[in-house]
Structure formats: C-alpha cells, structure tokens
Amino acid sequence: MKYEITKIFRFEAGHRVWKQNLAEGKTAVLSGYACTDNKCRNLHGHSYILEVTVGSDTLNEQDVVVDFYHIKNALKDLVDNVFDHSFIIDKNDPLYPIFKEHFKDLKITEVDFCPTAEALAKYFYDYLAQKLKEANLEEDIKVVQITLWETATGKATYKGE
C-alpha cells in the first residue's frame, strides 16, 4: 500500500489462555521443557492497546485513505460495548459452562477460539475487513494489519493475506 493510516484504541478486558502448557509443544524446547508456571491459564486481565492500520494505493476525493473518524466509528461499538471491561472466554474452554451458569450478571464476551493476543488480532482484522466489504470499500481500502498489545512489552500482529 502506498498510503497507510493507523488508529489506536484502548480497552480493558480479562481472559484466560486455557490451552497454555509451557512444558509441551514445539516451542517448549526454547525453555528446555522445564516450565510448569502456566500463569496465563489463570483468570487475568490486560490494558489492551489495539492498533488498526488500513491502507490504499490512492487517496480519496478528500486526499485521505479514510478519515480517522470513520475507522473509529467502524470499531467503536465492538471495542467499547463488546470488549471493554468484559471477560473474554472461548466457548470451548472447560470453564465456559460454569461462566454461563454462575456469572450471568457479568459482562462476558464469548468467542470461538482461545483468546490469545494473536487470535484476538485476527478477530479484529476479520471484523474490520467485513465492515469494509459491507460498505463496498474493500477494493479501495484494505486492512493492512492489526496489532494488539497485551502488555507494555508484548504484542501480536496479524497481517492477513
């Protein structure tokens, strides 16, 4: 893309990476298969920073890719009303039925994947790409990448195809 813009969102949310097992899998070799401290399997939260980058090879009639205002509004409901101050839980998580039964009064965001930073970045990417398609803008504006910061030192980026 010749032109790219980035809009930043912030939200607070809890989750758990129920699939985490740091002593297993291919990447465990990096730590010598010795780690048993699977902290992220516990319920915990983050102050997320969501970086949304869209681009185009041309500018529109107002000499912009798209106004930041429109990107903000395309994601505002999802970020502010669905994810912010919610607990993100995978429907496949063994604790999901307990949450559904005992935490009815809490704000829960249900997803169909383990809510890692990588998977959440893809979720936001797909959501915005669908919004652009619904507005018949997918030929003019592309989602370049979504970067989701979980902590001040840890982020995940999804770039699509």
C-alpha positions as CSV (number, residue, x, y, z in Angstrom):
1,M,0.0,0.0,0.0
2,K,1.3,3.4,-0.9
3,Y,-0.7,5.1,1.9
4,E,-1.4,3.8,5.4
5,I,-3.0,5.2,8.5
6,T,-3.2,3.8,12.0
7,K,-5.9,4.4,14.6
8,I,-5.3,3.3,18.2
9,F,-7.9,2.1,20.6
10,R,-7.6,1.2,24.3
11,F,-9.7,-1.2,26.3
12,E,-9.6,-3.2,29.5
13,A,-10.5,-6.9,29.5
14,G,-9.9,-10.2,31.2
15,H,-9.3,-13.6,29.7
16,R,-7.6,-16.9,30.2
17,V,-5.4,-18.8,27.8
18,W,-6.9,-22.2,28.8
19,K,-4.7,-24.1,26.3
20,Q,-1.4,-22.8,27.7
21,N,1.1,-25.5,28.6
22,L,4.6,-24.1,28.6
23,A,6.2,-27.5,29.1
24,E,4.7,-29.0,25.9
25,G,4.7,-28.3,22.2
26,K,7.4,-27.5,19.7
27,T,8.3,-24.1,21.2
28,A,8.9,-25.5,24.7
29,V,12.4,-26.5,23.6
30,L,13.3,-22.8,23.9
31,S,12.9,-23.2,27.7
32,G,14.2,-26.7,28.0
33,Y,10.7,-28.2,28.5
34,A,11.1,-27.3,32.2
35,C,8.4,-24.6,32.7
36,T,5.4,-25.5,34.8
37,D,4.3,-21.9,35.6
38,N,1.3,-21.6,33.3
39,K,0.2,-18.2,34.6
40,C,-2.0,-17.4,31.6
41,R,-4.3,-20.3,32.3
42,N,-5.5,-18.3,35.3
43,L,-8.1,-15.6,35.1
44,H,-6.3,-12.3,34.5
45,G,-6.7,-9.1,32.7
46,H,-4.9,-6.6,30.4
47,S,-4.9,-3.0,29.4
48,Y,-5.1,-3.7,25.7
49,I,-3.9,-1.3,23.0
50,L,-5.3,-2.0,19.6
51,E,-3.5,-0.6,16.6
52,V,-5.6,-0.7,13.4
53,T,-3.7,0.0,10.2
54,V,-5.6,0.4,6.9
55,G,-4.2,1.5,3.5
56,S,-4.8,2.3,-0.1
57,D,-2.8,2.9,-3.2
58,T,-4.8,6.1,-3.8
59,L,-6.3,8.8,-1.8
60,N,-10.0,9.6,-1.9
61,E,-11.6,12.8,-3.0
62,Q,-10.7,14.4,0.4
63,D,-7.0,13.4,-0.1
64,V,-7.1,10.8,2.7
65,V,-7.2,7.0,2.8
66,V,-10.2,7.3,5.1
67,D,-10.8,9.7,7.9
68,F,-9.8,8.5,11.3
69,Y,-13.3,9.4,12.4
70,H,-14.8,6.6,10.2
71,I,-12.3,4.0,11.4
72,K,-13.1,4.9,15.0
73,N,-16.8,4.6,14.3
74,A,-16.5,1.3,12.4
75,L,-14.9,-0.3,15.6
76,K,-16.3,1.8,18.4
77,D,-19.3,-0.5,19.2
78,L,-17.1,-3.6,19.2
79,V,-14.3,-2.1,21.3
80,D,-16.4,0.0,23.7
81,N,-19.5,-2.1,24.1
82,V,-18.4,-5.7,23.5
83,F,-14.8,-6.0,24.6
84,D,-14.1,-3.1,27.1
85,H,-14.4,-4.3,30.7
86,S,-15.5,-7.8,29.7
87,F,-14.2,-11.2,30.3
88,I,-13.3,-12.9,27.0
89,I,-13.9,-16.6,27.1
90,D,-13.6,-19.3,24.5
91,K,-16.8,-21.4,24.1
92,N,-14.5,-24.5,24.1
93,D,-12.9,-23.6,27.4
94,P,-13.8,-26.2,30.0
95,L,-14.8,-23.3,32.4
96,Y,-17.3,-21.9,29.8
97,P,-20.4,-23.7,31.2
98,I,-19.5,-22.5,34.7
99,F,-19.3,-18.9,33.5
100,K,-22.6,-19.2,31.6
101,E,-24.3,-20.6,34.7
102,H,-22.8,-18.6,37.6
103,F,-21.8,-15.3,36.1
104,K,-24.9,-14.2,34.3
105,D,-24.7,-10.6,35.7
106,L,-21.1,-10.1,34.4
107,K,-20.1,-8.8,31.0
108,I,-18.8,-11.8,29.1
109,T,-17.5,-11.8,25.5
110,E,-17.9,-15.2,24.0
111,V,-15.5,-16.2,21.2
112,D,-14.9,-19.5,19.3
113,F,-11.1,-19.6,19.8
114,C,-8.6,-19.5,22.7
115,P,-8.3,-15.7,23.3
116,T,-4.6,-15.2,22.8
117,A,-3.3,-11.9,21.5
118,E,-2.7,-13.5,18.1
119,A,-6.2,-14.9,17.8
120,L,-7.8,-11.6,19.0
121,A,-5.7,-9.6,16.5
122,K,-7.1,-11.8,13.7
123,Y,-10.6,-11.4,15.1
124,F,-10.4,-7.6,14.9
125,Y,-8.8,-7.9,11.4
126,D,-11.7,-10.0,10.1
127,Y,-14.3,-7.8,11.7
128,L,-12.9,-4.6,10.1
129,A,-12.4,-6.3,6.7
130,Q,-16.1,-7.4,6.8
131,K,-17.1,-3.8,7.7
132,L,-15.2,-2.5,4.7
133,K,-16.8,-5.2,2.5
134,E,-20.3,-4.3,3.7
135,A,-19.6,-0.6,2.9
136,N,-18.4,-1.6,-0.6
137,L,-15.0,-0.2,0.2
138,E,-12.9,-3.4,0.1
139,E,-11.5,-2.5,-3.4
140,D,-10.4,1.0,-2.2
141,I,-9.3,0.4,1.4
142,K,-7.6,-2.7,2.8
143,V,-6.9,-3.7,6.3
144,V,-3.1,-3.8,6.4
145,Q,-2.6,-5.1,9.8
146,I,-3.9,-5.3,13.3
147,T,-1.5,-5.1,16.3
148,L,-2.8,-5.9,19.8
149,W,-0.7,-5.0,22.7
150,E,-1.4,-7.1,25.8
151,T,1.3,-5.6,27.9
152,A,3.9,-2.8,27.6
153,T,6.4,-5.4,26.3
154,G,4.2,-7.9,24.5
155,K,2.2,-7.5,21.3
156,A,0.8,-9.7,18.5
157,T,0.3,-8.6,14.8
158,Y,-2.0,-10.1,12.2
159,K,-1.5,-9.1,8.6
160,G,-3.9,-11.3,6.7
161,E,-3.1,-12.5,3.3
